[in-house]
């Protein structure tokens, strides 16, 4: 089983930046992909960015020119650098790890970290 611990959320002014971190522990070797999703009030959870085991990165169109996803393999941690945040973007951000165990794919989620964008 994989355990995910997120950090780095908080309050930022419009146009500001935040960096989220997600540290994985447990059965690291089962992870195929890690990334971030976000969920605004009253809306469905949506993909922000993911990175595969091989290092391929996928960004949502809404963030690809402003956000950067990176990974530190030595620390089993992924980072999401978010720049030029918009007042329309506050949401709970969730770290996700897609795992494969005995041929079965599963999703592991962190507890979520709130990002608030306000003056």
C-alpha positions in Angstrom: 0.0 0.0 0.0 1.1 3.5 -0.7 0.7 6.4 1.7 0.7 10.0 0.4 1.4 13.1 2.5 0.7 16.5 0.9 1.9 19.9 2.0 2.2 23.4 0.7 -1.3 24.7 0.3 -2.5 28.0 1.7 -3.6 31.5 0.8 -2.1 33.4 -2.1 -3.0 36.6 -3.9 -4.2 36.5 -7.5 -1.2 36.2 -9.7 0.9 34.7 -7.0 2.6 31.3 -6.7 2.5 28.3 -4.5 4.4 25.0 -4.5 2.7 21.8 -3.4 4.6 18.7 -2.3 3.5 15.1 -2.1 5.7 12.5 -0.4 5.0 8.8 -1.0 5.9 6.0 1.4 5.1 2.3 1.6 5.1 0.2 -1.6 6.8 2.7 -3.8 7.8 0.1 -6.3 4.1 -0.4 -7.3 3.6 3.2 -8.4 3.0 3.7 -12.1 2.1 7.3 -12.1 1.8 10.2 -9.6 0.2 13.6 -9.9 -2.2 16.2 -8.7 -5.9 16.6 -9.1 -8.1 19.4 -7.8 -11.7 19.9 -6.8 -13.5 23.2 -6.5 -16.7 23.5 -4.5 -19.6 22.0 -6.4 -17.4 20.7 -9.2 -15.9 17.4 -10.1 -12.4 16.5 -9.3 -10.2 17.2 -12.3 -6.6 16.4 -13.4 -4.0 19.0 -13.0 -0.8 17.2 -13.9 0.7 13.7 -13.8 4.1 12.1 -14.2 4.6 8.5 -15.2 7.2 6.1 -13.9 9.2 6.8 -17.0 9.1 10.5 -16.5 6.4 11.5 -19.1 4.4 14.5 -17.9 0.8 15.5 -18.7 -0.7 18.8 -18.0 -4.3 20.0 -18.1 -4.7 22.6 -20.8 -5.8 25.2 -18.2 -2.4 25.0 -16.4 0.2 23.9 -18.9 1.8 27.3 -19.3 1.8 28.2 -15.6 2.3 25.0 -13.6 5.4 22.8 -13.5 5.4 19.2 -12.2 8.7 17.7 -11.0 9.9 14.7 -9.1 12.7 13.9 -6.7 13.2 10.2 -6.8 15.5 10.1 -3.9 12.8 11.6 -1.7 9.9 9.8 -3.4 8.3 13.2 -3.7 6.5 15.1 -6.5 6.2 18.8 -6.6 3.7 21.1 -8.3 4.9 24.6 -8.8 1.9 26.8 -9.5 2.4 30.3 -10.9 0.0 33.1 -11.9 -2.8 31.6 -9.9 -6.2 32.9 -10.7 -9.1 33.8 -8.4 -11.1 31.1 -10.3 -8.7 28.4 -9.2 -9.2 27.9 -5.5 -9.7 24.3 -4.8 -8.7 21.3 -2.7 -5.7 19.7 -4.3 -5.2 16.0 -4.0 -2.1 14.0 -4.7 -2.7 10.7 -6.5 -0.6 7.6 -7.1 -1.7 5.0 -9.6 -0.4 1.6 -8.6 -0.3 -1.8 -10.0 -0.4 -4.7 -7.6 -0.5 -8.3 -8.8 -1.8 -7.0 -12.2 -4.6 -4.9 -10.6 -4.6 -1.2 -11.0 -5.5 1.0 -8.0 -5.6 4.6 -7.0 -4.2 6.0 -3.8 -5.2 9.5 -2.7 -3.7 12.0 -0.2 -5.9 13.8 2.3 -6.0 17.0 0.2 -4.6 20.4 0.7 -6.5 23.7 0.2 -5.4 26.3 -2.2 -7.1 29.7 -1.7 -6.6 32.5 -4.2 -7.9 35.8 -2.8 -6.8 39.5 -2.3 
